[in-house]
Amino acid sequence: MIIKSNIKIEYESPKYSEIVYKSLEVDNEGFVESDLEENTINFKVESKSLASFLATADDLIASEILAENIIKNTNSEKFRK
C-alpha cells in the first residue's frame, strides 16, 4: 500500500513563500517533494506505511508553522513586498 497526499499552502507574497520554501527544503529532502509557484508551495508526501506518512506530514506542518512564526515575529513588512 502506498499513501499519497498533496498539501498546498498559499502565502501573502512570492517573497514570503520563497523564504518558507528555502527554509523547509533542507529538512524535506528525501521525504517530501515540493515546488514553488509564485506565492504557493505544493508539497507531495508519499509513504509505504501509515505511521511513516503521518510522521512526515506532522513534521512538515510543524516545520511550516515554525517558519511562519519566525517570519511573523521579525520585520514582516519586508516579506510582503
C-alpha positions as CSV (number, residue, x, y, z in Angstrom):
1,M,0.0,0.0,0.0
2,I,1.2,3.5,-0.8
3,I,-0.3,6.5,0.9
4,K,-0.1,9.8,-1.0
5,S,-1.1,13.4,-0.2
6,N,-0.7,16.8,-1.8
7,I,-0.6,19.8,0.5
8,K,-0.9,23.3,-1.0
9,I,-0.1,26.4,1.1
10,E,-0.7,29.9,-0.2
11,Y,1.2,32.9,1.2
12,E,0.8,36.6,1.2
13,S,3.5,37.2,-1.4
14,P,6.0,35.4,-3.5
15,K,8.9,36.6,-1.3
16,Y,7.2,35.2,1.8
17,S,6.6,31.8,0.1
18,E,10.2,31.7,-1.2
19,I,11.6,32.2,2.4
20,V,9.4,29.4,3.8
21,Y,10.3,27.1,0.8
22,K,14.0,27.6,1.2
23,S,13.7,27.1,5.0
24,L,11.9,23.8,4.6
25,E,13.8,22.5,1.6
26,V,16.8,21.1,3.5
27,D,14.7,19.3,6.1
28,N,12.3,17.8,3.4
29,E,15.0,16.4,1.2
30,G,14.3,12.7,0.6
31,F,11.0,12.8,2.4
32,V,8.8,15.4,0.8
33,E,8.8,16.7,-2.8
34,S,8.0,20.4,-3.1
35,D,7.8,23.0,-5.7
36,L,7.3,26.8,-5.6
37,E,4.9,28.6,-7.8
38,E,4.7,32.4,-7.1
39,N,3.1,32.6,-3.7
40,T,2.2,28.9,-3.3
41,I,4.2,25.9,-2.2
42,N,3.0,22.5,-3.3
43,F,4.1,19.6,-1.1
44,K,3.8,15.9,-2.1
45,V,4.1,13.4,0.7
46,E,4.3,9.7,-0.1
47,S,4.9,6.7,2.1
48,K,4.5,2.9,2.2
49,S,3.2,2.9,5.8
50,L,0.6,5.0,7.5
51,A,2.8,5.6,10.6
52,S,5.6,7.0,8.4
53,F,3.2,9.0,6.3
54,L,1.7,10.6,9.4
55,A,5.1,11.3,11.0
56,T,6.3,13.0,7.8
57,A,3.1,15.1,7.4
58,D,3.2,16.1,11.0
59,D,6.9,17.1,10.8
60,L,6.2,19.1,7.6
61,I,3.3,21.0,9.2
62,A,5.2,21.7,12.4
63,S,8.2,23.0,10.5
64,E,6.0,25.2,8.3
65,I,4.3,26.7,11.4
66,L,7.7,27.4,12.9
67,A,9.0,29.1,9.8
68,E,5.8,31.2,9.6
69,N,6.1,32.2,13.2
70,I,9.7,33.3,12.8
71,I,8.8,35.4,9.8
72,K,5.8,37.0,11.7
73,N,8.0,37.8,14.7
74,T,10.6,39.6,12.6
75,N,10.1,42.7,10.5
76,S,7.3,41.2,8.4
77,E,6.8,44.2,6.2
78,K,9.9,43.4,4.1
79,F,8.5,39.9,3.4
80,R,5.2,41.2,1.9
81,K,6.8,43.1,-1.0
